[in-house]
Amino acid sequence: MATYTAKLVDRTGWSDADKHGIETKAQKLFDEAFQGTPDGVSVSWGNGTTSDNLVVHFVPDIPHSYLKQKWPGAIINQNAIGHTYTGERPLAGTEVYQIARGTRFPWQMYAITVFHEAMHNLFPYQGADFVHKLDGGDDAAGMAAAVYGLRSQMTQHNKELIGQGFSVKNPQLL
């Protein structure tokens, strides 16, 4: 039995209520992904450490990208709610934007974004289409789809991908 760690790093000044909501929903998503297996993920807020399996930085918006500070060559889609950069393989860096597309989303959407970006982060040698076009893309890809939302469903393939990804430790941007 393995318990993996997903650390959420607040670089925004989220309220405690928002942080609790994001953490709780993200935990439920990872619990769903590992349901029926002996493994699991523990989600918490704090500073990322080298022992964490997944580190997700929450930043105010794309202009304040932590990834761009560390890797100026990172290209971020201006419509993104979150982004993972793996151009410094095997090191993976992930961030989620508090304000994206000029709006602030319900905290559930940020948790879904953490789950979506985990599928990118945990496979640093794969391109974006590896996730976005899972099972043909769009709704069939579930939470892996290039465009996902509050109504997106977690698919069996999403669960398998998350389980496989966590099973191999990749270095994270701290």
N, C-alpha and C positions, 0 to 999 in steps of 0.2 A: 504494500500500500504506500502510495506516494502522495504527499500534500505539497503542491506547488504554490509559489507565492506570486501574487500580482500586486504590485505597489503602485498606488496612485499618488502622484507628486503635484501638490497645489502650488502653482506659480501665478495664481489669479487673485486670491483672497476670497474664495468661495465662502458662503455662510456655512455654519455648522449643519444647518438643516439641509442645504443643497448637497454638501459632502455626504451626509448620512444617506440621503436618497439615492445618490449616484452609487455609493458603495453597496448599499443593500440590493439595488436592482442588478448591478454587475455581478454580485455574489450569486444571486438567483439564476442568472444566465449561465454562469460557470457550473453551478450545481446541476442545472438541467443538462448541460453538455456531458457531465460525468456521471449522471444518474445510472445506476446499475453497474457501475465499475467500482473497484476498490480505491480508486484515486480521486483526488479533488483539488480544488484551488482555494486558497485563502486570500481574500481581497481586503486590503487596508490602505489607509492614507499614511504617508510618511515620506521619508527620504529614501530613494532607491539605494540598494546595496548590491554588491557583486553576487550575493547569494540569491537575489530575487530572480525568478524565472521570466517575469514580465514587468517592465517599468513603463508607465504611461504618464507623461507630463501634461498637465492642464495649463494652457497659456491663454492670455486674454483674447488674442486674435492672430491671424496670419502675420501681420506686420511685426508682432512681438514673438515670432517663432523661435523657440529654443533650438530647434533643429537647424535653422538658418544661421543662428549664432555659432553653432558648433561646426556646421558644414555649409558654408556659403554657396556651394554648388547645388544644393538640394533644390529641386523644382517642385513647387507645391501648387496644386490646382486651386485657383481662387474660389471655387465653389465647395471646397472640402470642409467637412465638419471635423475631420481628423486626418492625420497623415503619418505614414511610417516611411522612414528612409533607411535603406540598407546598402547605400552606396559605399560604405566603409566596411564591407563584409569581413568577418562575420558579425561585426557590431551592428545592432539594430536600435534605432531610435524611434519612439512613437510619441505623438502629441495630439491633444484634442483641444479644439478652440472654443472658448467660452462664448464668444460672439463669432458667428459664421454666417456668411451671406447676409450680413447686416442685421442679424436677429439673434436673440438668445432662445434656446430651445428648452422644452421640458427636461427635467433631469433624467427621465427615462431614456431620452434620445442619446444623452452623453454615455450612459451605460451601454447601450446598444453599440455605440461607436467604439467604446473600449473593446467589446467583444469582436467587432468587425476588424479593428486594427490589430488585434491579437493574432488573427489569422494571417495577416501580412508579416507581422513582427516575428512570429515563431518559425517562419520559413524564409530566412534572409537571402537565400540563393534563388528564389523564385520571383518572377515579375508580377506586376499587378493583376494580369489576366489569370494567373494561377488561382487567385481568389475570386475575382469579379466574374469570371466565366465558368465558375464551378457549376457542373450539371447543366451547362448551356447558358448560364447567366440569367439576368432579370429575376423574376419571381422564383424560378426554379433554383436559383442559387441561395435563396433565403437571406440570411444575414450577411452572406458573403457578396451579395450583389453590389455592383458599382453604385447603384442608387437604392438605398434601403430606408426604412422608416419605422415608425412606431407599430405598424401593422405587419412588418416583416416577420416571418416565422423561421424558427430554427429548424434546419433540416437534419436528417440523419448524417448526411455528408459533412455539414457544419460541425456536428458533434465529433465525428471521426477525425476531422482535420485538427480541431482544438486538442483532442487527446494525443494525436501523433505529434503535434507541435510542442506541447509541453513536455513530452517524453525525452526530448533532446534539449539540453541546456545551451542557450545561445547568449553570448555576452550582450548586455544592455547598456545603452547610453544613460549614464547617471547624472 
